Amino acid sequence: MAEDDDRGSAQWADARWPADDHVHSQYSWDAHSGDLEATCARAVQLGLPAISFTEHVDFGAWQPPPGGWTWNGAVRGRMDDHGRFMSAPLEVQAYVEEVERCRHLFPGLRIRCGIELSEGHRFPDEVAELAGWGFERVVGSLHALQDLRHPGEVVELRGALAQRGLLGTVHAYLDEAAVMAASDAPFEVLGHLDYPLRYWPAGAGPLPWDDLEERVRHVLSVLASSGRALEVNTRRPMEVQVVRWWHEVGGQAVSFGSDAHRPEDLAVRWREVADAVSSAGFRPTADPTSFWSRA
């Protein structure tokens, strides 16, 4: 899927845009260019029916990759006494208040207050403390894998690649995604199943789908049985074949997420990705703010 440069055009004015259900603002520890109000204004400009802010909630401490961390000072977090990175916690009260303020500023836009919950199945006690906030959209994601050098620890994806290699990391990621999908962690959308492919080097050749199909289908089958939705993340557009497999295994709903960390990245590639999802058998419903469902 090539990048869509025609967002908000007259050609799409008569069609229903999907809601963008995976968006970050300044309240996410890695979104130093985020701006919740400006993102809402951008959503109105594009004609989106709804937007879900899904600010990062990460509880784990990540072992560093080889060579250490390369993040700049704009990333909010700290190093613990063992050199592990711990992201800054979500300032929930301030975040919720800002969402409410923007709801008054943009009454025609449905603005959902949510979170992107990393590895929620590993942290049941910490997750339970968030229950009282009533988040409207929870995306469940994986950003780290078990560290082979330090049992019981996790390492961010770049470190996992150094330990496991390209295909080994993708295999481990899919296996862990299946475990998370089978858990009772409180999320309704499985985010960016293809996250490791963001690190797939151009020189490594095409992704070997024949090798991955069985694992991908297993994750999708477990997810379908859980009643959750599959996210099509447009930061790196998911292969339409995966969406077809989702339909074949009985998946009921698709969520669209740009994973935008700044206002200008909202709804990136929206038209082309929506066309691909439609071709795989999913359509908008009578409620333009909801997930697309199987035809």
Secondary structure in CASP SS format (residue, H / E / C, confidence):
PFRMAT SS
TARGET T0000
AUTHOR 0000-0000-0000
METHOD secondary structure of the structure
MODEL  1
M C 1.00
A C 1.00
E C 1.00
D C 1.00
D C 1.00
D C 1.00
R C 1.00
G C 1.00
S C 1.00
A H 1.00
Q H 1.00
W H 1.00
A C 1.00
D C 1.00
A C 1.00
R C 1.00
W C 1.00
P C 1.00
A C 1.00
D E 1.00
D E 1.00
H E 1.00
V E 1.00
H C 1.00
S C 1.00
Q C 1.00
Y C 1.00
S C 1.00
W C 1.00
D C 1.00
A C 1.00
H C 1.00
S C 1.00
G C 1.00
D C 1.00
L H 1.00
E H 1.00
A H 1.00
T H 1.00
C H 1.00
A H 1.00
R H 1.00
A H 1.00
V H 1.00
Q H 1.00
L H 1.00
G C 1.00
L C 1.00
P C 1.00
A E 1.00
I E 1.00
S E 1.00
F E 1.00
T E 1.00
E E 1.00
H E 1.00
V E 1.00
D C 1.00
F C 1.00
G C 1.00
A C 1.00
W E 1.00
Q E 1.00
P C 1.00
P C 1.00
P C 1.00
G C 1.00
G C 1.00
W C 1.00
T C 1.00
W C 1.00
N C 1.00
G C 1.00
A C 1.00
V C 1.00
R C 1.00
G E 1.00
R E 1.00
M E 1.00
D C 1.00
D C 1.00
H C 1.00
G C 1.00
R C 1.00
F E 1.00
M E 1.00
S E 1.00
A C 1.00
P C 1.00
L C 1.00
E C 1.00
V H 1.00
Q H 1.00
A H 1.00
Y H 1.00
V H 1.00
E H 1.00
E H 1.00
V H 1.00
E H 1.00
R H 1.00
C H 1.00
R H 1.00
H H 1.00
L H 1.00
F C 1.00
P C 1.00
G C 1.00
L C 1.00
R E 1.00
I E 1.00
R E 1.00
C E 1.00
G E 1.00
I E 1.00
E E 1.00
L E 1.00
S E 1.00
E C 1.00
G H 1.00
H H 1.00
R H 1.00
F C 1.00
P H 1.00
D H 1.00
E H 1.00
V H 1.00
A H 1.00
E C 1.00
L C 1.00
A H 1.00
G H 1.00
W H 1.00
G C 1.00
F C 1.00
E C 1.00
R E 1.00
V E 1.00
V E 1.00
G E 1.00
S E 1.00
L C 1.00
H C 1.00
A E 1.00
L E 1.00
Q E 1.00
D C 1.00
L C 1.00
R C 1.00
H C 1.00
P C 1.00
G C 1.00
E C 1.00
V E 1.00
V E 1.00
E E 1.00
L H 1.00
R H 1.00
G H 1.00
A H 1.00
L H 1.00
A H 1.00
Q H 1.00
R H 1.00
G H 1.00
L H 1.00
L H 1.00
G H 1.00
T H 1.00
V H 1.00
H H 1.00
A H 1.00
Y H 1.00
L H 1.00
D H 1.00
E H 1.00
A H 1.00
A H 1.00
V H 1.00
M H 1.00
A H 1.00
A H 1.00
S C 1.00
D C 1.00
A C 1.00
P C 1.00
F C 1.00
E C 1.00
V E 1.00
L E 1.00
G C 1.00
H C 1.00
L C 1.00
D C 1.00
Y H 1.00
P H 1.00
L H 1.00
R H 1.00
Y H 1.00
W C 1.00
P C 1.00
A H 1.00
G H 1.00
A H 1.00
G C 1.00
P C 1.00
L C 1.00
P C 1.00
W H 1.00
D H 1.00
D H 1.00
L H 1.00
E H 1.00
E H 1.00
R H 1.00
V H 1.00
R H 1.00
H H 1.00
V H 1.00
L H 1.00
S H 1.00
V H 1.00
L H 1.00
A H 1.00
S H 1.00
S H 1.00
G C 1.00
R C 1.00
A E 1.00
L E 1.00
E E 1.00
V E 1.00
N E 1.00
T C 1.00
R C 1.00
R C 1.00
P C 1.00
M C 1.00
E C 1.00
V H 1.00
Q H 1.00
V H 1.00
V H 1.00
R H 1.00
W H 1.00
W H 1.00
H H 1.00
E H 1.00
V C 1.00
G C 1.00
G C 1.00
Q C 1.00
A E 1.00
V E 1.00
S E 1.00
F E 1.00
G E 1.00
S C 1.00
D C 1.00
A E 1.00
H C 1.00
R C 1.00
P H 1.00
E H 1.00
D H 1.00
L C 1.00
A C 1.00
V C 1.00
R C 1.00
W H 1.00
R H 1.00
E H 1.00
V H 1.00
A H 1.00
D H 1.00
A H 1.00
V H 1.00
S H 1.00
S H 1.00
A C 1.00
G C 1.00
F E 1.00
R E 1.00
P C 1.00
T C 1.00
A C 1.00
D C 1.00
P C 1.00
T C 1.00
S C 1.00
F C 1.00
W E 1.00
S E 1.00
R E 1.00
A C 1.00
END
